[in-house]
């Protein structure tokens, strides 16, 4: 059962749009507007347990 949830978690957080929506819902709208999700980079590696993304400030 745990493995299935782990696979679902990894799939969900591999989608850039899911990360964008999550960040936009969690942080201040002004701060979120400064992030360029089109240039966000997936930093996932085996064993990653946190959001494996690097966002870039616009500009």
PyMOL Python script that loads the backbone (N, CA, C, O; Angstrom):
from pymol import cmd

cmd.read_pdbstr("""\
ATOM      1  N   UNK A   1       0.831  -1.190   0.000  1.00  0.00           N
ATOM      2  CA  UNK A   1       0.000   0.000   0.000  1.00  0.00           C
ATOM      3  C   UNK A   1       0.872   1.249   0.000  1.00  0.00           C
ATOM      4  O   UNK A   1       0.581   2.189  -0.740  1.00  0.00           O
ATOM      5  N   UNK A   2       1.916   1.291   0.792  1.00  0.00           N
ATOM      6  CA  UNK A   2       2.778   2.458   0.885  1.00  0.00           C
ATOM      7  C   UNK A   2       3.425   2.788  -0.461  1.00  0.00           C
ATOM      8  O   UNK A   2       3.555   3.956  -0.825  1.00  0.00           O
ATOM      9  N   UNK A   3       3.823   1.763  -1.185  1.00  0.00           N
ATOM     10  CA  UNK A   3       4.472   1.970  -2.487  1.00  0.00           C
ATOM     11  C   UNK A   3       3.513   2.649  -3.472  1.00  0.00           C
ATOM     12  O   UNK A   3       3.929   3.515  -4.241  1.00  0.00           O
ATOM     13  N   UNK A   4       2.249   2.266  -3.450  1.00  0.00           N
ATOM     14  CA  UNK A   4       1.266   2.872  -4.349  1.00  0.00           C
ATOM     15  C   UNK A   4       1.108   4.364  -4.053  1.00  0.00           C
ATOM     16  O   UNK A   4       1.030   5.180  -4.971  1.00  0.00           O
ATOM     17  N   UNK A   5       1.062   4.711  -2.769  1.00  0.00           N
ATOM     18  CA  UNK A   5       0.946   6.111  -2.393  1.00  0.00           C
ATOM     19  C   UNK A   5       2.209   6.884  -2.788  1.00  0.00           C
ATOM     20  O   UNK A   5       2.123   8.031  -3.226  1.00  0.00           O
ATOM     21  N   UNK A   6       3.351   6.270  -2.637  1.00  0.00           N
ATOM     22  CA  UNK A   6       4.606   6.907  -3.011  1.00  0.00           C
ATOM     23  C   UNK A   6       4.625   7.194  -4.512  1.00  0.00           C
ATOM     24  O   UNK A   6       5.061   8.268  -4.925  1.00  0.00           O
ATOM     25  N   UNK A   7       4.165   6.263  -5.324  1.00  0.00           N
ATOM     26  CA  UNK A   7       4.116   6.458  -6.770  1.00  0.00           C
ATOM     27  C   UNK A   7       3.138   7.577  -7.132  1.00  0.00           C
ATOM     28  O   UNK A   7       3.418   8.378  -8.024  1.00  0.00           O
ATOM     29  N   UNK A   8       2.009   7.633  -6.455  1.00  0.00           N
ATOM     30  CA  UNK A   8       1.024   8.684  -6.715  1.00  0.00           C
ATOM     31  C   UNK A   8       1.586  10.053  -6.348  1.00  0.00           C
ATOM     32  O   UNK A   8       1.397  11.024  -7.081  1.00  0.00           O
ATOM     33  N   UNK A   9       2.274  10.129  -5.220  1.00  0.00           N
ATOM     34  CA  UNK A   9       2.910  11.365  -4.767  1.00  0.00           C
ATOM     35  C   UNK A   9       3.923  11.842  -5.807  1.00  0.00           C
ATOM     36  O   UNK A   9       3.930  13.013  -6.184  1.00  0.00           O
ATOM     37  N   UNK A  10       4.767  10.937  -6.262  1.00  0.00           N
ATOM     38  CA  UNK A  10       5.790  11.297  -7.242  1.00  0.00           C
ATOM     39  C   UNK A  10       5.164  11.750  -8.556  1.00  0.00           C
ATOM     40  O   UNK A  10       5.652  12.693  -9.178  1.00  0.00           O
ATOM     41  N   UNK A  11       4.099  11.095  -8.982  1.00  0.00           N
ATOM     42  CA  UNK A  11       3.422  11.491 -10.215  1.00  0.00           C
ATOM     43  C   UNK A  11       2.814  12.880 -10.069  1.00  0.00           C
ATOM     44  O   UNK A  11       2.991  13.731 -10.942  1.00  0.00           O
ATOM     45  N   UNK A  12       2.106  13.113  -8.979  1.00  0.00           N
ATOM     46  CA  UNK A  12       1.473  14.410  -8.751  1.00  0.00           C
ATOM     47  C   UNK A  12       2.501  15.533  -8.778  1.00  0.00           C
ATOM     48  O   UNK A  12       2.298  16.550  -9.442  1.00  0.00           O
ATOM     49  N   UNK A  13       3.601  15.351  -8.058  1.00  0.00           N
ATOM     50  CA  UNK A  13       4.591  16.413  -7.952  1.00  0.00           C
ATOM     51  C   UNK A  13       5.575  16.442  -9.111  1.00  0.00           C
ATOM     52  O   UNK A  13       6.516  17.236  -9.098  1.00  0.00           O
ATOM     53  N   UNK A  14       5.378  15.600 -10.105  1.00  0.00           N
ATOM     54  CA  UNK A  14       6.176  15.686 -11.330  1.00  0.00           C
ATOM     55  C   UNK A  14       5.507  16.621 -12.333  1.00  0.00           C
ATOM     56  O   UNK A  14       6.109  16.980 -13.345  1.00  0.00           O
ATOM     57  N   UNK A  15       4.272  17.013 -12.058  1.00  0.00           N
ATOM     58  CA  UNK A  15       3.518  17.867 -12.973  1.00  0.00           C
ATOM     59  C   UNK A  15       3.718  19.339 -12.607  1.00  0.00           C
ATOM     60  O   UNK A  15       3.318  19.762 -11.523  1.00  0.00           O
ATOM     61  N   UNK A  16       4.328  20.116 -13.492  1.00  0.00           N
ATOM     62  CA  UNK A  16       4.584  21.528 -13.179  1.00  0.00           C
ATOM     63  C   UNK A  16       3.325  22.309 -12.806  1.00  0.00           C
ATOM     64  O   UNK A  16       3.378  23.164 -11.922  1.00  0.00           O
ATOM     65  N   UNK A  17       2.218  22.041 -13.446  1.00  0.00           N
ATOM     66  CA  UNK A  17       0.982  22.770 -13.146  1.00  0.00           C
ATOM     67  C   UNK A  17       0.500  22.484 -11.720  1.00  0.00           C
ATOM     68  O   UNK A  17      -0.059  23.365 -11.068  1.00  0.00           O
ATOM     69  N   UNK A  18       0.711  21.272 -11.241  1.00  0.00           N
ATOM     70  CA  UNK A  18       0.329  20.924  -9.870  1.00  0.00           C
ATOM     71  C   UNK A  18       1.172  21.709  -8.871  1.00  0.00           C
ATOM     72  O   UNK A  18       0.661  22.180  -7.855  1.00  0.00           O
ATOM     73  N   UNK A  19       2.445  21.847  -9.156  1.00  0.00           N
ATOM     74  CA  UNK A  19       3.333  22.609  -8.278  1.00  0.00           C
ATOM     75  C   UNK A  19       2.924  24.083  -8.272  1.00  0.00           C
ATOM     76  O   UNK A  19       2.875  24.714  -7.217  1.00  0.00           O
ATOM     77  N   UNK A  20       2.632  24.622  -9.448  1.00  0.00           N
ATOM     78  CA  UNK A  20       2.218  26.021  -9.538  1.00  0.00           C
ATOM     79  C   UNK A  20       0.954  26.286  -8.728  1.00  0.00           C
ATOM     80  O   UNK A  20       0.879  27.274  -7.998  1.00  0.00           O
ATOM     81  N   UNK A  21      -0.034  25.410  -8.853  1.00  0.00           N
ATOM     82  CA  UNK A  21      -1.287  25.581  -8.107  1.00  0.00           C
ATOM     83  C   UNK A  21      -1.057  25.440  -6.604  1.00  0.00           C
ATOM     84  O   UNK A  21      -1.639  26.182  -5.813  1.00  0.00           O
ATOM     85  N   UNK A  22      -0.229  24.512  -6.219  1.00  0.00           N
ATOM     86  CA  UNK A  22       0.060  24.314  -4.803  1.00  0.00           C
ATOM     87  C   UNK A  22       0.743  25.550  -4.211  1.00  0.00           C
ATOM     88  O   UNK A  22       0.338  26.046  -3.160  1.00  0.00           O
ATOM     89  N   UNK A  23       1.767  26.037  -4.886  1.00  0.00           N
ATOM     90  CA  UNK A  23       2.485  27.219  -4.397  1.00  0.00           C
ATOM     91  C   UNK A  23       1.561  28.434  -4.348  1.00  0.00           C
ATOM     92  O   UNK A  23       1.571  29.184  -3.372  1.00  0.00           O
ATOM     93  N   UNK A  24       0.766  28.629  -5.396  1.00  0.00           N
ATOM     94  CA  UNK A  24      -0.154  29.767  -5.423  1.00  0.00           C
ATOM     95  C   UNK A  24      -1.174  29.704  -4.293  1.00  0.00           C
ATOM     96  O   UNK A  24      -1.645  30.744  -3.832  1.00  0.00           O
ATOM     97  N   UNK A  25      -1.522  28.509  -3.842  1.00  0.00           N
ATOM     98  CA  UNK A  25      -2.471  28.364  -2.750  1.00  0.00           C
ATOM     99  C   UNK A  25      -1.850  28.480  -1.373  1.00  0.00           C
ATOM    100  O   UNK A  25      -2.561  28.672  -0.386  1.00  0.00           O
ATOM    101  N   UNK A  26      -0.521  28.366  -1.290  1.00  0.00           N
ATOM    102  CA  UNK A  26       0.141  28.341   0.011  1.00  0.00           C
ATOM    103  C   UNK A  26       0.834  29.631   0.404  1.00  0.00           C
ATOM    104  O   UNK A  26       0.978  29.914   1.594  1.00  0.00           O
ATOM    105  N   UNK A  27       1.267  30.419  -0.569  1.00  0.00           N
ATOM    106  CA  UNK A  27       2.027  31.613  -0.212  1.00  0.00           C
ATOM    107  C   UNK A  27       1.303  32.881  -0.645  1.00  0.00           C
ATOM    108  O   UNK A  27       0.333  32.826  -1.401  1.00  0.00           O
ATOM    109  N   UNK A  28       1.764  33.980  -0.176  1.00  0.00           N
ATOM    110  CA  UNK A  28       1.221  35.298  -0.494  1.00  0.00           C
ATOM    111  C   UNK A  28       1.131  35.466  -2.011  1.00  0.00           C
ATOM    112  O   UNK A  28       2.072  35.125  -2.726  1.00  0.00           O
ATOM    113  N   UNK A  29       0.004  35.990  -2.508  1.00  0.00           N
ATOM    114  CA  UNK A  29      -0.227  36.141  -3.945  1.00  0.00           C
ATOM    115  C   UNK A  29       0.822  37.030  -4.610  1.00  0.00           C
ATOM    116  O   UNK A  29       1.228  36.763  -5.741  1.00  0.00           O
ATOM    117  N   UNK A  30       1.265  38.084  -3.921  1.00  0.00           N
ATOM    118  CA  UNK A  30       2.289  38.971  -4.489  1.00  0.00           C
ATOM    119  C   UNK A  30       3.614  38.232  -4.676  1.00  0.00           C
ATOM    120  O   UNK A  30       4.293  38.407  -5.688  1.00  0.00           O
ATOM    121  N   UNK A  31       3.968  37.423  -3.715  1.00  0.00           N
ATOM    122  CA  UNK A  31       5.202  36.639  -3.810  1.00  0.00           C
ATOM    123  C   UNK A  31       5.084  35.579  -4.905  1.00  0.00           C
ATOM    124  O   UNK A  31       6.013  35.393  -5.691  1.00  0.00           O
ATOM    125  N   UNK A  32       3.960  34.893  -4.960  1.00  0.00           N
ATOM    126  CA  UNK A  32       3.746  33.858  -5.979  1.00  0.00           C
ATOM    127  C   UNK A  32       3.799  34.456  -7.381  1.00  0.00           C
ATOM    128  O   UNK A  32       4.273  33.810  -8.316  1.00  0.00           O
ATOM    129  N   UNK A  33       3.313  35.689  -7.530  1.00  0.00           N
ATOM    130  CA  UNK A  33       3.313  36.347  -8.842  1.00  0.00           C
ATOM    131  C   UNK A  33       4.727  36.628  -9.333  1.00  0.00           C
ATOM    132  O   UNK A  33       4.942  36.804 -10.533  1.00  0.00           O
ATOM    133  N   UNK A  34       5.686  36.672  -8.424  1.00  0.00           N
ATOM    134  CA  UNK A  34       7.078  36.920  -8.804  1.00  0.00           C
ATOM    135  C   UNK A  34       7.793  35.672  -9.304  1.00  0.00           C
ATOM    136  O   UNK A  34       8.892  35.771  -9.849  1.00  0.00           O
ATOM    137  N   UNK A  35       7.196  34.513  -9.129  1.00  0.00           N
ATOM    138  CA  UNK A  35       7.842  33.266  -9.540  1.00  0.00           C
ATOM    139  C   UNK A  35       7.509  32.931 -10.989  1.00  0.00           C
ATOM    140  O   UNK A  35       6.365  33.075 -11.420  1.00  0.00           O
ATOM    141  N   UNK A  36       8.495  32.493 -11.722  1.00  0.00           N
ATOM    142  CA  UNK A  36       8.332  32.121 -13.121  1.00  0.00           C
ATOM    143  C   UNK A  36       8.254  30.594 -13.209  1.00  0.00           C
ATOM    144  O   UNK A  36       9.277  29.913 -13.284  1.00  0.00           O
ATOM    145  N   UNK A  37       7.044  30.077 -13.197  1.00  0.00           N
ATOM    146  CA  UNK A  37       6.867  28.623 -13.195  1.00  0.00           C
ATOM    147  C   UNK A  37       7.207  27.997 -14.543  1.00  0.00           C
ATOM    148  O   UNK A  37       7.411  26.786 -14.628  1.00  0.00           O
ATOM    149  N   UNK A  38       7.272  28.807 -15.594  1.00  0.00           N
ATOM    150  CA  UNK A  38       7.677  28.275 -16.897  1.00  0.00           C
ATOM    151  C   UNK A  38       9.144  27.866 -16.899  1.00  0.00           C
ATOM    152  O   UNK A  38       9.561  27.022 -17.692  1.00  0.00           O
ATOM    153  N   UNK A  39       9.917  28.467 -16.009  1.00  0.00           N
ATOM    154  CA  UNK A  39      11.346  28.130 -15.919  1.00  0.00           C
ATOM    155  C   UNK A  39      11.674  27.281 -14.690  1.00  0.00           C
ATOM    156  O   UNK A  39      12.842  27.033 -14.395  1.00  0.00           O
ATOM    157  N   UNK A  40      10.642  26.841 -13.982  1.00  0.00           N
ATOM    158  CA  UNK A  40      10.877  25.998 -12.800  1.00  0.00           C
ATOM    159  C   UNK A  40      11.569  24.712 -13.226  1.00  0.00           C
ATOM    160  O   UNK A  40      11.333  24.194 -14.318  1.00  0.00           O
ATOM    161  N   UNK A  41      12.411  24.216 -12.364  1.00  0.00           N
ATOM    162  CA  UNK A  41      13.207  23.031 -12.672  1.00  0.00           C
ATOM    163  C   UNK A  41      12.895  21.912 -11.691  1.00  0.00           C
ATOM    164  O   UNK A  41      12.909  22.121 -10.478  1.00  0.00           O
ATOM    165  N   UNK A  42      12.616  20.740 -12.210  1.00  0.00           N
ATOM    166  CA  UNK A  42      12.358  19.571 -11.374  1.00  0.00           C
ATOM    167  C   UNK A  42      13.699  19.011 -10.910  1.00  0.00           C
ATOM    168  O   UNK A  42      14.526  18.608 -11.728  1.00  0.00           O
ATOM    169  N   UNK A  43      13.911  18.988  -9.604  1.00  0.00           N
ATOM    170  CA  UNK A  43      15.161  18.508  -9.022  1.00  0.00           C
ATOM    171  C   UNK A  43      15.008  17.148  -8.364  1.00  0.00           C
ATOM    172  O   UNK A  43      15.827  16.753  -7.534  1.00  0.00           O
ATOM    173  N   UNK A  44      13.963  16.438  -8.738  1.00  0.00           N
ATOM    174  CA  UNK A  44      13.654  15.159  -8.097  1.00  0.00           C
ATOM    175  C   UNK A  44      14.787  14.158  -8.285  1.00  0.00           C
ATOM    176  O   UNK A  44      15.427  14.088  -9.333  1.00  0.00           O
ATOM    177  N   UNK A  45      15.000  13.403  -7.244  1.00  0.00           N
ATOM    178  CA  UNK A  45      15.927  12.281  -7.286  1.00  0.00           C
ATOM    179  C   UNK A  45      15.335  11.171  -6.430  1.00  0.00           C
ATOM    180  O   UNK A  45      14.423  11.417  -5.640  1.00  0.00           O
ATOM    181  N   UNK A  46      15.820  10.010  -6.572  1.00  0.00           N
ATOM    182  CA  UNK A  46      15.315   8.886  -5.779  1.00  0.00           C
ATOM    183  C   UNK A  46      15.494   9.198  -4.300  1.00  0.00           C
ATOM    184  O   UNK A  46      16.579   9.592  -3.872  1.00  0.00           O
ATOM    185  N   UNK A  47      14.451   9.025  -3.532  1.00  0.00           N
ATOM    186  CA  UNK A  47      14.514   9.262  -2.100  1.00  0.00           C
ATOM    187  C   UNK A  47      14.115  10.664  -1.679  1.00  0.00           C
ATOM    188  O   UNK A  47      14.157  10.982  -0.490  1.00  0.00           O
ATOM    189  N   UNK A  48      13.731  11.507  -2.622  1.00  0.00           N
ATOM    190  CA  UNK A  48      13.306  12.864  -2.286  1.00  0.00           C
ATOM    191  C   UNK A  48      11.993  12.810  -1.516  1.00  0.00           C
ATOM    192  O   UNK A  48      11.063  12.110  -1.916  1.00  0.00           O
ATOM    193  N   UNK A  49      11.918  13.549  -0.414  1.00  0.00           N
ATOM    194  CA  UNK A  49      10.705  13.527   0.398  1.00  0.00           C
ATOM    195  C   UNK A  49      10.041  14.890   0.506  1.00  0.00           C
ATOM    196  O   UNK A  49       9.001  15.012   1.153  1.00  0.00           O
ATOM    197  N   UNK A  50      10.607  15.904  -0.104  1.00  0.00           N
ATOM    198  CA  UNK A  50      10.005  17.236  -0.099  1.00  0.00           C
ATOM    199  C   UNK A  50       9.747  17.657  -1.536  1.00  0.00           C
ATOM    200  O   UNK A  50      10.113  16.945  -2.471  1.00  0.00           O
ATOM    201  N   UNK A  51       9.117  18.816  -1.715  1.00  0.00           N
ATOM    202  CA  UNK A  51       8.845  19.287  -3.065  1.00  0.00           C
ATOM    203  C   UNK A  51      10.159  19.487  -3.809  1.00  0.00           C
ATOM    204  O   UNK A  51      10.938  20.376  -3.467  1.00  0.00           O
ATOM    205  N   UNK A  52      10.406  18.673  -4.816  1.00  0.00           N
ATOM    206  CA  UNK A  52      11.703  18.709  -5.495  1.00  0.00           C
ATOM    207  C   UNK A  52      11.749  19.697  -6.660  1.00  0.00           C
ATOM    208  O   UNK A  52      12.070  19.312  -7.785  1.00  0.00           O
ATOM    209  N   UNK A  53      11.436  20.951  -6.405  1.00  0.00           N
ATOM    210  CA  UNK A  53      11.384  21.938  -7.478  1.00  0.00           C
ATOM    211  C   UNK A  53      12.179  23.172  -7.104  1.00  0.00           C
ATOM    212  O   UNK A  53      12.287  23.533  -5.933  1.00  0.00           O
ATOM    213  N   UNK A  54      12.721  23.797  -8.100  1.00  0.00           N
ATOM    214  CA  UNK A  54      13.390  25.074  -7.941  1.00  0.00           C
ATOM    215  C   UNK A  54      12.665  26.078  -8.828  1.00  0.00           C
ATOM    216  O   UNK A  54      12.609  25.903 -10.045  1.00  0.00           O
ATOM    217  N   UNK A  55      12.116  27.118  -8.234  1.00  0.00           N
ATOM    218  CA  UNK A  55      11.422  28.153  -8.993  1.00  0.00           C
ATOM    219  C   UNK A  55      12.358  29.343  -9.182  1.00  0.00           C
ATOM    220  O   UNK A  55      13.256  29.576  -8.374  1.00  0.00           O
ATOM    221  N   UNK A  56      12.138  30.078 -10.247  1.00  0.00           N
ATOM    222  CA  UNK A  56      12.987  31.206 -10.589  1.00  0.00           C
ATOM    223  C   UNK A  56      12.151  32.485 -10.490  1.00  0.00           C
ATOM    224  O   UNK A  56      10.995  32.519 -10.912  1.00  0.00           O
ATOM    225  N   UNK A  57      12.747  33.522  -9.934  1.00  0.00           N
ATOM    226  CA  UNK A  57      12.060  34.818  -9.846  1.00  0.00           C
ATOM    227  C   UNK A  57      11.971  35.438 -11.241  1.00  0.00           C
ATOM    228  O   UNK A  57      12.930  35.416 -12.013  1.00  0.00           O
ATOM    229  N   UNK A  58      10.808  35.985 -11.540  1.00  0.00           N
ATOM    230  CA  UNK A  58      10.627  36.658 -12.840  1.00  0.00           C
ATOM    231  C   UNK A  58      11.556  37.856 -12.964  1.00  0.00           C
ATOM    232  O   UNK A  58      11.936  38.491 -11.980  1.00  0.00           O
ATOM    233  N   UNK A  59      11.907  38.140 -14.223  1.00  0.00           N
ATOM    234  CA  UNK A  59      12.672  39.353 -14.471  1.00  0.00           C
ATOM    235  C   UNK A  59      14.066  39.140 -14.892  1.00  0.00           C
ATOM    236  O   UNK A  59      14.795  40.104 -15.126  1.00  0.00           O
TER     237      UNK A  59
END
""", "prot")
cmd.dss("prot")
cmd.show_as("cartoon", "prot")
cmd.util.cbc("prot")
cmd.orient("prot")
